[in-house]
């Protein structure tokens, strides 16, 4: 009787082994499919992000082409002229009156 049980047990072990190996294969294939889907999704986001950045860059370049450009020497002359015209109102050159200074300390520190 034991002679018959050994092959039966062996056959049931073989069935379990084949079932477990088929489950492993299914798990591996589903994991690989999931990984490939995730990789494809990441690439889609990356590519769409690149396309969006390229569109923004093109739009910025289009705006910049419409700007009127002047020579540096003309811009420097205009800047000097503006500074000379407004030098009396420039607080960096004339300083700020103590009475109208909003940043003046209201009270002095007693501890110092």
Gaussian input, Z-matrix of N, CA and C with variables (Angstrom, degrees):
# hf/3-21g

backbone

0 1
 N
 C     1     B1
 C     2     B2     1     A1
 N     3     B3     2     A2     1     D1
 C     4     B4     3     A3     2     D2
 C     5     B5     4     A4     3     D3
 N     6     B6     5     A5     4     D4
 C     7     B7     6     A6     5     D5
 C     8     B8     7     A7     6     D6
 N     9     B9     8     A8     7     D7
 C    10    B10     9     A9     8     D8
 C    11    B11    10    A10     9     D9
 N    12    B12    11    A11    10    D10
 C    13    B13    12    A12    11    D11
 C    14    B14    13    A13    12    D12
 N    15    B15    14    A14    13    D13
 C    16    B16    15    A15    14    D14
 C    17    B17    16    A16    15    D15
 N    18    B18    17    A17    16    D16
 C    19    B19    18    A18    17    D17
 C    20    B20    19    A19    18    D18
 N    21    B21    20    A20    19    D19
 C    22    B22    21    A21    20    D20
 C    23    B23    22    A22    21    D21
 N    24    B24    23    A23    22    D22
 C    25    B25    24    A24    23    D23
 C    26    B26    25    A25    24    D24
 N    27    B27    26    A26    25    D25
 C    28    B28    27    A27    26    D26
 C    29    B29    28    A28    27    D27
 N    30    B30    29    A29    28    D28
 C    31    B31    30    A30    29    D29
 C    32    B32    31    A31    30    D30
 N    33    B33    32    A32    31    D31
 C    34    B34    33    A33    32    D32
 C    35    B35    34    A34    33    D33
 N    36    B36    35    A35    34    D34
 C    37    B37    36    A36    35    D35
 C    38    B38    37    A37    36    D36
 N    39    B39    38    A38    37    D37
 C    40    B40    39    A39    38    D38
 C    41    B41    40    A40    39    D39
 N    42    B42    41    A41    40    D40
 C    43    B43    42    A42    41    D41
 C    44    B44    43    A43    42    D42
 N    45    B45    44    A44    43    D43
 C    46    B46    45    A45    44    D44
 C    47    B47    46    A46    45    D45
 N    48    B48    47    A47    46    D46
 C    49    B49    48    A48    47    D47
 C    50    B50    49    A49    48    D48
 N    51    B51    50    A50    49    D49
 C    52    B52    51    A51    50    D50
 C    53    B53    52    A52    51    D51
 N    54    B54    53    A53    52    D52
 C    55    B55    54    A54    53    D53
 C    56    B56    55    A55    54    D54
 N    57    B57    56    A56    55    D55
 C    58    B58    57    A57    56    D56
 C    59    B59    58    A58    57    D57
 N    60    B60    59    A59    58    D58
 C    61    B61    60    A60    59    D59
 C    62    B62    61    A61    60    D60
 N    63    B63    62    A62    61    D61
 C    64    B64    63    A63    62    D62
 C    65    B65    64    A64    63    D63
 N    66    B66    65    A65    64    D64
 C    67    B67    66    A66    65    D65
 C    68    B68    67    A67    66    D66
 N    69    B69    68    A68    67    D67
 C    70    B70    69    A69    68    D68
 C    71    B71    70    A70    69    D69
 N    72    B72    71    A71    70    D70
 C    73    B73    72    A72    71    D71
 C    74    B74    73    A73    72    D72
 N    75    B75    74    A74    73    D73
 C    76    B76    75    A75    74    D74
 C    77    B77    76    A76    75    D75
 N    78    B78    77    A77    76    D76
 C    79    B79    78    A78    77    D77
 C    80    B80    79    A79    78    D78
 N    81    B81    80    A80    79    D79
 C    82    B82    81    A81    80    D80
 C    83    B83    82    A82    81    D81
 N    84    B84    83    A83    82    D82
 C    85    B85    84    A84    83    D83
 C    86    B86    85    A85    84    D84
 N    87    B87    86    A86    85    D85
 C    88    B88    87    A87    86    D86
 C    89    B89    88    A88    87    D87
 N    90    B90    89    A89    88    D88
 C    91    B91    90    A90    89    D89
 C    92    B92    91    A91    90    D90
 N    93    B93    92    A92    91    D91
 C    94    B94    93    A93    92    D92
 C    95    B95    94    A94    93    D93
 N    96    B96    95    A95    94    D94
 C    97    B97    96    A96    95    D95
 C    98    B98    97    A97    96    D96
 N    99    B99    98    A98    97    D97
 C   100   B100    99    A99    98    D98
 C   101   B101   100   A100    99    D99
 N   102   B102   101   A101   100   D100
 C   103   B103   102   A102   101   D101
 C   104   B104   103   A103   102   D102
 N   105   B105   104   A104   103   D103
 C   106   B106   105   A105   104   D104
 C   107   B107   106   A106   105   D105
 N   108   B108   107   A107   106   D106
 C   109   B109   108   A108   107   D107
 C   110   B110   109   A109   108   D108
 N   111   B111   110   A110   109   D109
 C   112   B112   111   A111   110   D110
 C   113   B113   112   A112   111   D111
 N   114   B114   113   A113   112   D112
 C   115   B115   114   A114   113   D113
 C   116   B116   115   A115   114   D114
 N   117   B117   116   A116   115   D115
 C   118   B118   117   A117   116   D116
 C   119   B119   118   A118   117   D117
 N   120   B120   119   A119   118   D118
 C   121   B121   120   A120   119   D119
 C   122   B122   121   A121   120   D120
 N   123   B123   122   A122   121   D121
 C   124   B124   123   A123   122   D122
 C   125   B125   124   A124   123   D123
 N   126   B126   125   A125   124   D124
 C   127   B127   126   A126   125   D125
 C   128   B128   127   A127   126   D126
 N   129   B129   128   A128   127   D127
 C   130   B130   129   A129   128   D128
 C   131   B131   130   A130   129   D129
 N   132   B132   131   A131   130   D130
 C   133   B133   132   A132   131   D131
 C   134   B134   133   A133   132   D132
 N   135   B135   134   A134   133   D133
 C   136   B136   135   A135   134   D134
 C   137   B137   136   A136   135   D135
 N   138   B138   137   A137   136   D136
 C   139   B139   138   A138   137   D137
 C   140   B140   139   A139   138   D138
 N   141   B141   140   A140   139   D139
 C   142   B142   141   A141   140   D140
 C   143   B143   142   A142   141   D141
 N   144   B144   143   A143   142   D142
 C   145   B145   144   A144   143   D143
 C   146   B146   145   A145   144   D144
 N   147   B147   146   A146   145   D145
 C   148   B148   147   A147   146   D146
 C   149   B149   148   A148   147   D147
 N   150   B150   149   A149   148   D148
 C   151   B151   150   A150   149   D149
 C   152   B152   151   A151   150   D150
 N   153   B153   152   A152   151   D151
 C   154   B154   153   A153   152   D152
 C   155   B155   154   A154   153   D153
 N   156   B156   155   A155   154   D154
 C   157   B157   156   A156   155   D155
 C   158   B158   157   A157   156   D156
 N   159   B159   158   A158   157   D157
 C   160   B160   159   A159   158   D158
 C   161   B161   160   A160   159   D159
 N   162   B162   161   A161   160   D160
 C   163   B163   162   A162   161   D161
 C   164   B164   163   A163   162   D162
 N   165   B165   164   A164   163   D163
 C   166   B166   165   A165   164   D164
 C   167   B167   166   A166   165   D165
 N   168   B168   167   A167   166   D166
 C   169   B169   168   A168   167   D167
 C   170   B170   169   A169   168   D168
 N   171   B171   170   A170   169   D169
 C   172   B172   171   A171   170   D170
 C   173   B173   172   A172   171   D171
 N   174   B174   173   A173   172   D172
 C   175   B175   174   A174   173   D173
 C   176   B176   175   A175   174   D174
 N   177   B177   176   A176   175   D175
 C   178   B178   177   A177   176   D176
 C   179   B179   178   A178   177   D177
 N   180   B180   179   A179   178   D178
 C   181   B181   180   A180   179   D179
 C   182   B182   181   A181   180   D180
 N   183   B183   182   A182   181   D181
 C   184   B184   183   A183   182   D182
 C   185   B185   184   A184   183   D183
 N   186   B186   185   A185   184   D184
 C   187   B187   186   A186   185   D185
 C   188   B188   187   A187   186   D186
 N   189   B189   188   A188   187   D187
 C   190   B190   189   A189   188   D188
 C   191   B191   190   A190   189   D189
 N   192   B192   191   A191   190   D190
 C   193   B193   192   A192   191   D191
 C   194   B194   193   A193   192   D192
 N   195   B195   194   A194   193   D193
 C   196   B196   195   A195   194   D194
 C   197   B197   196   A196   195   D195
 N   198   B198   197   A197   196   D196
 C   199   B199   198   A198   197   D197
 C   200   B200   199   A199   198   D198
 N   201   B201   200   A200   199   D199
 C   202   B202   201   A201   200   D200
 C   203   B203   202   A202   201   D201
 N   204   B204   203   A203   202   D202
 C   205   B205   204   A204   203   D203
 C   206   B206   205   A205   204   D204
 N   207   B207   206   A206   205   D205
 C   208   B208   207   A207   206   D206
 C   209   B209   208   A208   207   D207
 N   210   B210   209   A209   208   D208
 C   211   B211   210   A210   209   D209
 C   212   B212   211   A211   210   D210
 N   213   B213   212   A212   211   D211
 C   214   B214   213   A213   212   D212
 C   215   B215   214   A214   213   D213
 N   216   B216   215   A215   214   D214
 C   217   B217   216   A216   215   D215
 C   218   B218   217   A217   216   D216
 N   219   B219   218   A218   217   D217
 C   220   B220   219   A219   218   D218
 C   221   B221   220   A220   219   D219
 N   222   B222   221   A221   220   D220
 C   223   B223   222   A222   221   D221
 C   224   B224   223   A223   222   D222
 N   225   B225   224   A224   223   D223
 C   226   B226   225   A225   224   D224
 C   227   B227   226   A226   225   D225
 N   228   B228   227   A227   226   D226
 C   229   B229   228   A228   227   D227
 C   230   B230   229   A229   228   D228
 N   231   B231   230   A230   229   D229
 C   232   B232   231   A231   230   D230
 C   233   B233   232   A232   231   D231
 N   234   B234   233   A233   232   D232
 C   235   B235   234   A234   233   D233
 C   236   B236   235   A235   234   D234
 N   237   B237   236   A236   235   D235
 C   238   B238   237   A237   236   D236
 C   239   B239   238   A238   237   D237
 N   240   B240   239   A239   238   D238
 C   241   B241   240   A240   239   D239
 C   242   B242   241   A241   240   D240
 N   243   B243   242   A242   241   D241
 C   244   B244   243   A243   242   D242
 C   245   B245   244   A244   243   D243
 N   246   B246   245   A245   244   D244
 C   247   B247   246   A246   245   D245
 C   248   B248   247   A247   246   D246
 N   249   B249   248   A248   247   D247
 C   250   B250   249   A249   248   D248
 C   251   B251   250   A250   249   D249
 N   252   B252   251   A251   250   D250
 C   253   B253   252   A252   251   D251
 C   254   B254   253   A253   252   D252
 N   255   B255   254   A254   253   D253
 C   256   B256   255   A255   254   D254
 C   257   B257   256   A256   255   D255
 N   258   B258   257   A257   256   D256
 C   259   B259   258   A258   257   D257
 C   260   B260   259   A259   258   D258
 N   261   B261   260   A260   259   D259
 C   262   B262   261   A261   260   D260
 C   263   B263   262   A262   261   D261
 N   264   B264   263   A263   262   D262
 C   265   B265   264   A264   263   D263
 C   266   B266   265   A265   264   D264
 N   267   B267   266   A266   265   D265
 C   268   B268   267   A267   266   D266
 C   269   B269   268   A268   267   D267
 N   270   B270   269   A269   268   D268
 C   271   B271   270   A270   269   D269
 C   272   B272   271   A271   270   D270
 N   273   B273   272   A272   271   D271
 C   274   B274   273   A273   272   D272
 C   275   B275   274   A274   273   D273
 N   276   B276   275   A275   274   D274
 C   277   B277   276   A276   275   D275
 C   278   B278   277   A277   276   D276
 N   279   B279   278   A278   277   D277
 C   280   B280   279   A279   278   D278
 C   281   B281   280   A280   279   D279
 N   282   B282   281   A281   280   D280
 C   283   B283   282   A282   281   D281
 C   284   B284   283   A283   282   D282
 N   285   B285   284   A284   283   D283
 C   286   B286   285   A285   284   D284
 C   287   B287   286   A286   285   D285
 N   288   B288   287   A287   286   D286
 C   289   B289   288   A288   287   D287
 C   290   B290   289   A289   288   D288
 N   291   B291   290   A290   289   D289
 C   292   B292   291   A291   290   D290
 C   293   B293   292   A292   291   D291
 N   294   B294   293   A293   292   D292
 C   295   B295   294   A294   293   D293
 C   296   B296   295   A295   294   D294
 N   297   B297   296   A296   295   D295
 C   298   B298   297   A297   296   D296
 C   299   B299   298   A298   297   D297
 N   300   B300   299   A299   298   D298
 C   301   B301   300   A300   299   D299
 C   302   B302   301   A301   300   D300
 N   303   B303   302   A302   301   D301
 C   304   B304   303   A303   302   D302
 C   305   B305   304   A304   303   D303
 N   306   B306   305   A305   304   D304
 C   307   B307   306   A306   305   D305
 C   308   B308   307   A307   306   D306
 N   309   B309   308   A308   307   D307
 C   310   B310   309   A309   308   D308
 C   311   B311   310   A310   309   D309
 N   312   B312   311   A311   310   D310
 C   313   B313   312   A312   311   D311
 C   314   B314   313   A313   312   D312
 N   315   B315   314   A314   313   D313
 C   316   B316   315   A315   314   D314
 C   317   B317   316   A316   315   D315
 N   318   B318   317   A317   316   D316
 C   319   B319   318   A318   317   D317
 C   320   B320   319   A319   318   D318
 N   321   B321   320   A320   319   D319
 C   322   B322   321   A321   320   D320
 C   323   B323   322   A322   321   D321
 N   324   B324   323   A323   322   D322
 C   325   B325   324   A324   323   D323
 C   326   B326   325   A325   324   D324
 N   327   B327   326   A326   325   D325
 C   328   B328   327   A327   326   D326
 C   329   B329   328   A328   327   D327
 N   330   B330   329   A329   328   D328
 C   331   B331   330   A330   329   D329
 C   332   B332   331   A331   330   D330
 N   333   B333   332   A332   331   D331
 C   334   B334   333   A333   332   D332
 C   335   B335   334   A334   333   D333

   B1=1.4198
   B2=1.5298
   B3=1.3030
   B4=1.4476
   B5=1.5173
   B6=1.2955
   B7=1.4499
   B8=1.5170
   B9=1.3308
   B10=1.4560
   B11=1.5258
   B12=1.3219
   B13=1.4550
   B14=1.5356
   B15=1.3042
   B16=1.4632
   B17=1.5261
   B18=1.3281
   B19=1.4574
   B20=1.5317
   B21=1.3349
   B22=1.4615
   B23=1.5295
   B24=1.3121
   B25=1.4686
   B26=1.5265
   B27=1.3404
   B28=1.4502
   B29=1.5253
   B30=1.3447
   B31=1.4573
   B32=1.5303
   B33=1.3580
   B34=1.4654
   B35=1.5303
   B36=1.3349
   B37=1.4587
   B38=1.5201
   B39=1.3385
   B40=1.4591
   B41=1.5316
   B42=1.3378
   B43=1.4573
   B44=1.5271
   B45=1.3374
   B46=1.4613
   B47=1.5238
   B48=1.3407
   B49=1.4572
   B50=1.5279
   B51=1.3208
   B52=1.4636
   B53=1.5169
   B54=1.3509
   B55=1.4669
   B56=1.5252
   B57=1.3415
   B58=1.4653
   B59=1.5230
   B60=1.3333
   B61=1.4637
   B62=1.5282
   B63=1.3328
   B64=1.4652
   B65=1.5274
   B66=1.3386
   B67=1.4635
   B68=1.5202
   B69=1.3291
   B70=1.4659
   B71=1.5226
   B72=1.3484
   B73=1.4564
   B74=1.5286
   B75=1.3317
   B76=1.4615
   B77=1.5282
   B78=1.3279
   B79=1.4656
   B80=1.5273
   B81=1.3341
   B82=1.4570
   B83=1.5248
   B84=1.3362
   B85=1.4647
   B86=1.5260
   B87=1.3410
   B88=1.4672
   B89=1.5284
   B90=1.3254
   B91=1.4616
   B92=1.5295
   B93=1.3242
   B94=1.4595
   B95=1.5233
   B96=1.3420
   B97=1.4594
   B98=1.5162
   B99=1.3317
   B100=1.4602
   B101=1.5231
   B102=1.3273
   B103=1.4589
   B104=1.5183
   B105=1.3210
   B106=1.4672
   B107=1.5248
   B108=1.3415
   B109=1.4620
   B110=1.5245
   B111=1.3266
   B112=1.4633
   B113=1.5236
   B114=1.3180
   B115=1.4638
   B116=1.5257
   B117=1.3262
   B118=1.4634
   B119=1.5243
   B120=1.3260
   B121=1.4651
   B122=1.5212
   B123=1.3158
   B124=1.4659
   B125=1.5182
   B126=1.3223
   B127=1.4636
   B128=1.5270
   B129=1.3592
   B130=1.4603
   B131=1.5201
   B132=1.3337
   B133=1.4676
   B134=1.5186
   B135=1.3241
   B136=1.4609
   B137=1.5279
   B138=1.3302
   B139=1.4660
   B140=1.5209
   B141=1.3334
   B142=1.4607
   B143=1.5244
   B144=1.3324
   B145=1.4614
   B146=1.5295
   B147=1.3253
   B148=1.4574
   B149=1.5179
   B150=1.3220
   B151=1.4612
   B152=1.5240
   B153=1.3198
   B154=1.4602
   B155=1.5296
   B156=1.3256
   B157=1.4588
   B158=1.5271
   B159=1.3173
   B160=1.4637
   B161=1.5275
   B162=1.3263
   B163=1.4650
   B164=1.5252
   B165=1.3218
   B166=1.4668
   B167=1.5261
   B168=1.3203
   B169=1.4658
   B170=1.5233
   B171=1.3241
   B172=1.4597
   B173=1.5211
   B174=1.3372
   B175=1.4674
   B176=1.5287
   B177=1.3300
   B178=1.4634
   B179=1.5296
   B180=1.3134
   B181=1.4600
   B182=1.5306
   B183=1.3323
   B184=1.4692
   B185=1.5239
   B186=1.3333
   B187=1.4612
   B188=1.5276
   B189=1.3154
   B190=1.4544
   B191=1.5274
   B192=1.3222
   B193=1.4702
   B194=1.5218
   B195=1.3291
   B196=1.4538
   B197=1.5268
   B198=1.3297
   B199=1.4624
   B200=1.5267
   B201=1.3262
   B202=1.4602
   B203=1.5244
   B204=1.2933
   B205=1.4620
   B206=1.5212
   B207=1.3473
   B208=1.4605
   B209=1.5200
   B210=1.3024
   B211=1.4671
   B212=1.5269
   B213=1.3196
   B214=1.4637
   B215=1.5234
   B216=1.3110
   B217=1.4654
   B218=1.5363
   B219=1.3236
   B220=1.4663
   B221=1.5289
   B222=1.3353
   B223=1.4664
   B224=1.5305
   B225=1.3221
   B226=1.4669
   B227=1.5236
   B228=1.3221
   B229=1.4671
   B230=1.5253
   B231=1.3328
   B232=1.4615
   B233=1.5237
   B234=1.3096
   B235=1.4591
   B236=1.5351
   B237=1.3117
   B238=1.4678
   B239=1.5289
   B240=1.3105
   B241=1.4655
   B242=1.5277
   B243=1.3299
   B244=1.4660
   B245=1.5277
   B246=1.3276
   B247=1.4689
   B248=1.5237
   B249=1.3262
   B250=1.4573
   B251=1.5284
   B252=1.3220
   B253=1.4677
   B254=1.5269
   B255=1.3120
   B256=1.4645
   B257=1.5252
   B258=1.3193
   B259=1.4674
   B260=1.5206
   B261=1.3156
   B262=1.4720
   B263=1.5297
   B264=1.3177
   B265=1.4579
   B266=1.5283
   B267=1.3147
   B268=1.4646
   B269=1.5306
   B270=1.3422
   B271=1.4638
   B272=1.5236
   B273=1.3098
   B274=1.4607
   B275=1.5302
   B276=1.3167
   B277=1.4659
   B278=1.5241
   B279=1.3172
   B280=1.4657
   B281=1.5175
   B282=1.2952
   B283=1.4593
   B284=1.5283
   B285=1.3187
   B286=1.4692
   B287=1.5190
   B288=1.3311
   B289=1.4619
   B290=1.5191
   B291=1.3018
   B292=1.4638
   B293=1.5322
   B294=1.3084
   B295=1.4614
   B296=1.5309
   B297=1.3216
   B298=1.4658
   B299=1.5264
   B300=1.3244
   B301=1.4584
   B302=1.5274
   B303=1.3129
   B304=1.4710
   B305=1.5254
   B306=1.3092
   B307=1.4545
   B308=1.5253
   B309=1.3144
   B310=1.4605
   B311=1.5300
   B312=1.3306
   B313=1.4615
   B314=1.5206
   B315=1.3125
   B316=1.4646
   B317=1.5329
   B318=1.3222
   B319=1.4610
   B320=1.5197
   B321=1.2685
   B322=1.4585
   B323=1.5088
   B324=1.2856
   B325=1.4551
   B326=1.5180
   B327=1.3249
   B328=1.4556
   B329=1.5266
   B330=1.3185
   B331=1.4537
   B332=1.5216
   B333=1.2743
   B334=1.4722
   B335=1.4883
   A1=110.91
   A2=115.15
   A3=117.95
   A4=110.80
   A5=119.12
   A6=122.90
   A7=110.89
   A8=115.67
   A9=119.24
   A10=111.27
   A11=117.10
   A12=120.42
   A13=112.30
   A14=116.57
   A15=119.17
   A16=110.87
   A17=118.99
   A18=117.25
   A19=111.81
   A20=118.22
   A21=120.42
   A22=109.61
   A23=115.50
   A24=119.13
   A25=110.57
   A26=114.71
   A27=119.17
   A28=110.63
   A29=116.29
   A30=120.31
   A31=110.99
   A32=115.96
   A33=118.15
   A34=110.39
   A35=117.34
   A36=120.24
   A37=111.41
   A38=115.62
   A39=119.04
   A40=110.46
   A41=116.55
   A42=120.33
   A43=110.44
   A44=116.41
   A45=119.93
   A46=111.21
   A47=115.31
   A48=119.17
   A49=110.73
   A50=117.23
   A51=119.41
   A52=111.34
   A53=116.74
   A54=119.49
   A55=110.77
   A56=116.12
   A57=118.52
   A58=110.83
   A59=117.56
   A60=118.57
   A61=110.54
   A62=118.36
   A63=119.45
   A64=110.25
   A65=117.03
   A66=119.76
   A67=110.96
   A68=115.66
   A69=119.30
   A70=110.35
   A71=116.62
   A72=120.29
   A73=110.90
   A74=116.76
   A75=120.21
   A76=110.64
   A77=115.82
   A78=119.97
   A79=110.34
   A80=116.32
   A81=119.58
   A82=111.39
   A83=115.71
   A84=117.50
   A85=111.37
   A86=117.65
   A87=119.34
   A88=110.36
   A89=116.74
   A90=120.45
   A91=110.22
   A92=116.55
   A93=120.20
   A94=111.11
   A95=117.10
   A96=119.88
   A97=110.87
   A98=116.38
   A99=120.52
   A100=110.58
   A101=117.06
   A102=120.58
   A103=111.36
   A104=117.16
   A105=119.13
   A106=110.62
   A107=117.57
   A108=120.37
   A109=111.10
   A110=116.32
   A111=120.24
   A112=109.90
   A113=116.51
   A114=119.86
   A115=110.82
   A116=116.55
   A117=119.81
   A118=110.67
   A119=117.03
   A120=120.43
   A121=110.95
   A122=116.79
   A123=120.58
   A124=110.19
   A125=116.85
   A126=120.07
   A127=110.99
   A128=117.30
   A129=120.16
   A130=110.74
   A131=116.48
   A132=120.16
   A133=110.09
   A134=117.02
   A135=121.30
   A136=110.48
   A137=116.66
   A138=120.43
   A139=110.98
   A140=116.63
   A141=118.67
   A142=110.45
   A143=117.22
   A144=121.02
   A145=109.81
   A146=117.32
   A147=120.68
   A148=111.12
   A149=116.71
   A150=120.46
   A151=109.69
   A152=116.75
   A153=120.79
   A154=110.71
   A155=117.21
   A156=120.62
   A157=111.17
   A158=117.09
   A159=120.59
   A160=110.61
   A161=116.66
   A162=119.90
   A163=111.22
   A164=116.07
   A165=119.60
   A166=111.04
   A167=116.74
   A168=120.47
   A169=110.60
   A170=117.03
   A171=120.51
   A172=110.58
   A173=116.57
   A174=120.14
   A175=111.23
   A176=116.87
   A177=120.68
   A178=110.72
   A179=117.17
   A180=120.39
   A181=111.15
   A182=116.74
   A183=119.79
   A184=110.78
   A185=116.21
   A186=119.15
   A187=111.07
   A188=117.06
   A189=121.03
   A190=112.17
   A191=117.82
   A192=118.96
   A193=111.86
   A194=117.39
   A195=121.48
   A196=112.74
   A197=117.75
   A198=120.30
   A199=110.63
   A200=114.84
   A201=119.40
   A202=108.20
   A203=116.63
   A204=121.04
   A205=110.06
   A206=114.46
   A207=119.74
   A208=107.78
   A209=115.59
   A210=119.97
   A211=109.91
   A212=115.25
   A213=121.29
   A214=110.87
   A215=116.74
   A216=119.32
   A217=110.34
   A218=118.14
   A219=121.15
   A220=110.15
   A221=117.19
   A222=120.92
   A223=110.27
   A224=117.31
   A225=120.84
   A226=111.06
   A227=116.87
   A228=119.90
   A229=111.24
   A230=116.42
   A231=119.91
   A232=111.37
   A233=117.60
   A234=122.00
   A235=110.85
   A236=116.90
   A237=120.72
   A238=109.83
   A239=117.11
   A240=121.14
   A241=110.78
   A242=118.01
   A243=121.52
   A244=110.49
   A245=116.98
   A246=120.20
   A247=111.28
   A248=117.71
   A249=120.50
   A250=111.53
   A251=117.40
   A252=120.86
   A253=111.77
   A254=118.10
   A255=122.04
   A256=113.54
   A257=118.25
   A258=119.85
   A259=112.47
   A260=119.25
   A261=120.74
   A262=112.03
   A263=117.17
   A264=120.76
   A265=112.62
   A266=117.54
   A267=121.03
   A268=109.92
   A269=118.36
   A270=120.32
   A271=113.07
   A272=118.07
   A273=119.77
   A274=111.40
   A275=116.79
   A276=120.35
   A277=111.87
   A278=117.21
   A279=120.63
   A280=113.46
   A281=117.86
   A282=120.57
   A283=110.15
   A284=116.05
   A285=121.73
   A286=108.24
   A287=115.74
   A288=119.52
   A289=110.04
   A290=116.23
   A291=120.62
   A292=111.14
   A293=117.86
   A294=120.18
   A295=112.09
   A296=117.98
   A297=120.41
   A298=113.34
   A299=117.98
   A300=121.64
   A301=110.34
   A302=119.18
   A303=120.64
   A304=112.61
   A305=117.92
   A306=121.17
   A307=112.76
   A308=116.95
   A309=121.14
   A310=108.92
   A311=116.30
   A312=120.59
   A313=109.26
   A314=116.01
   A315=120.86
   A316=110.13
   A317=114.56
   A318=119.37
   A319=109.24
   A320=116.87
   A321=119.20
   A322=108.86
   A323=115.87
   A324=120.73
   A325=109.50
   A326=116.38
   A327=121.96
   A328=111.41
   A329=116.55
   A330=120.50
   A331=111.98
   A332=118.05
   A333=119.74
   A334=107.79
   D1=-37.64
   D2=179.26
   D3=-66.20
   D4=-30.67
   D5=178.95
   D6=-62.61
   D7=-33.87
   D8=179.71
   D9=-77.96
   D10=-31.73
   D11=-177.86
   D12=-71.43
   D13=-32.75
   D14=-178.27
   D15=-64.05
   D16=-49.79
   D17=178.36
   D18=-63.81
   D19=-34.94
   D20=178.86
   D21=-63.93
   D22=-44.13
   D23=177.95
   D24=-63.61
   D25=-41.13
   D26=179.82
   D27=-62.83
   D28=-42.14
   D29=178.87
   D30=-64.22
   D31=-40.87
   D32=179.31
   D33=-67.48
   D34=-35.32
   D35=175.60
   D36=-65.95
   D37=-38.11
   D38=177.50
   D39=-64.18
   D40=-41.69
   D41=178.48
   D42=-61.96
   D43=-44.53
   D44=178.35
   D45=-62.22
   D46=-40.93
   D47=-179.39
   D48=-65.32
   D49=-42.53
   D50=178.46
   D51=-67.27
   D52=-37.73
   D53=177.01
   D54=-64.50
   D55=-43.88
   D56=-179.22
   D57=-67.13
   D58=-37.96
   D59=178.54
   D60=-68.36
   D61=-36.67
   D62=177.70
   D63=-68.41
   D64=-36.49
   D65=176.12
   D66=-65.33
   D67=-39.78
   D68=177.30
   D69=-61.66
   D70=-43.77
   D71=179.51
   D72=-62.94
   D73=-42.18
   D74=178.62
   D75=-63.51
   D76=-41.71
   D77=179.47
   D78=-64.30
   D79=-44.24
   D80=179.29
   D81=-62.95
   D82=-43.09
   D83=-178.94
   D84=-68.10
   D85=-37.26
   D86=178.15
   D87=-69.45
   D88=-36.56
   D89=177.15
   D90=-65.58
   D91=-42.44
   D92=178.36
   D93=-64.82
   D94=-39.62
   D95=177.08
   D96=-64.00
   D97=-41.68
   D98=178.91
   D99=-63.80
   D100=-44.43
   D101=178.96
   D102=-62.74
   D103=-40.10
   D104=179.25
   D105=-68.89
   D106=-35.73
   D107=176.80
   D108=-65.91
   D109=-41.28
   D110=178.63
   D111=-65.39
   D112=-42.78
   D113=178.97
   D114=-62.76
   D115=-39.69
   D116=178.66
   D117=-66.15
   D118=-39.72
   D119=178.91
   D120=-65.50
   D121=-40.87
   D122=178.74
   D123=-64.25
   D124=-42.05
   D125=178.52
   D126=-64.57
   D127=-38.78
   D128=177.79
   D129=-61.48
   D130=-44.60
   D131=179.52
   D132=-65.28
   D133=-43.24
   D134=-179.89
   D135=-61.93
   D136=-45.43
   D137=-179.00
   D138=-67.23
   D139=-41.65
   D140=179.61
   D141=-66.69
   D142=-33.71
   D143=176.61
   D144=-66.13
   D145=-41.58
   D146=177.51
   D147=-63.92
   D148=-40.03
   D149=179.06
   D150=-65.09
   D151=-41.97
   D152=179.09
   D153=-63.09
   D154=-44.24
   D155=178.10
   D156=-63.16
   D157=-39.78
   D158=179.02
   D159=-64.83
   D160=-40.71
   D161=178.69
   D162=-64.12
   D163=-41.21
   D164=177.60
   D165=-63.46
   D166=-41.51
   D167=179.57
   D168=-64.11
   D169=-41.70
   D170=179.14
   D171=-64.50
   D172=-42.25
   D173=178.46
   D174=-62.60
   D175=-41.47
   D176=178.22
   D177=-64.06
   D178=-41.68
   D179=178.67
   D180=-64.52
   D181=-37.76
   D182=177.10
   D183=-62.79
   D184=-41.46
   D185=177.99
   D186=-64.24
   D187=-40.12
   D188=-177.81
   D189=-69.64
   D190=-28.59
   D191=178.61
   D192=-70.59
   D193=-23.13
   D194=-179.67
   D195=-82.79
   D196=-11.43
   D197=-179.32
   D198=-70.78
   D199=141.66
   D200=175.84
   D201=-82.13
   D202=128.80
   D203=-176.79
   D204=-104.95
   D205=146.04
   D206=175.48
   D207=-128.50
   D208=160.97
   D209=-179.68
   D210=-71.76
   D211=153.23
   D212=-178.44
   D213=-62.80
   D214=-38.24
   D215=-179.07
   D216=-63.57
   D217=-39.98
   D218=178.42
   D219=-67.64
   D220=-40.22
   D221=178.84
   D222=-64.48
   D223=-40.53
   D224=179.34
   D225=-64.71
   D226=-40.69
   D227=177.98
   D228=-63.39
   D229=-42.14
   D230=178.77
   D231=-65.25
   D232=-37.47
   D233=179.37
   D234=-66.22
   D235=-44.17
   D236=178.15
   D237=-62.82
   D238=-44.45
   D239=179.83
   D240=-61.53
   D241=-43.26
   D242=179.18
   D243=-62.74
   D244=-43.81
   D245=-179.36
   D246=-63.90
   D247=-39.30
   D248=179.24
   D249=-68.76
   D250=-35.93
   D251=179.58
   D252=-69.67
   D253=-32.20
   D254=-174.47
   D255=-109.68
   D256=17.76
   D257=-176.58
   D258=-69.02
   D259=-28.75
   D260=179.77
   D261=-69.54
   D262=-27.93
   D263=-179.40
   D264=-96.37
   D265=3.64
   D266=-177.77
   D267=-85.40
   D268=113.41
   D269=-178.26
   D270=-67.55
   D271=-21.00
   D272=177.76
   D273=-72.52
   D274=-27.89
   D275=179.29
   D276=-91.44
   D277=-42.03
   D278=-174.65
   D279=-95.32
   D280=-18.68
   D281=-176.04
   D282=86.67
   D283=172.43
   D284=-178.26
   D285=-111.82
   D286=134.33
   D287=175.72
   D288=-61.84
   D289=141.82
   D290=-178.97
   D291=-64.09
   D292=-32.03
   D293=-178.21
   D294=-74.73
   D295=-29.52
   D296=-177.45
   D297=-105.53
   D298=9.52
   D299=-178.77
   D300=-79.27
   D301=111.70
   D302=179.55
   D303=-73.22
   D304=-15.23
   D305=-177.24
   D306=-97.72
   D307=1.41
   D308=179.92
   D309=-69.46
   D310=139.64
   D311=178.24
   D312=-64.61
   D313=132.23
   D314=-179.97
   D315=-72.77
   D316=-42.38
   D317=-179.83
   D318=-126.83
   D319=150.45
   D320=175.29
   D321=-88.84
   D322=152.43
   D323=-179.09
   D324=-79.19
   D325=128.43
   D326=-177.73
   D327=-72.09
   D328=-32.36
   D329=-176.22
   D330=-71.22
   D331=-27.08
   D332=-179.09
   D333=-85.17

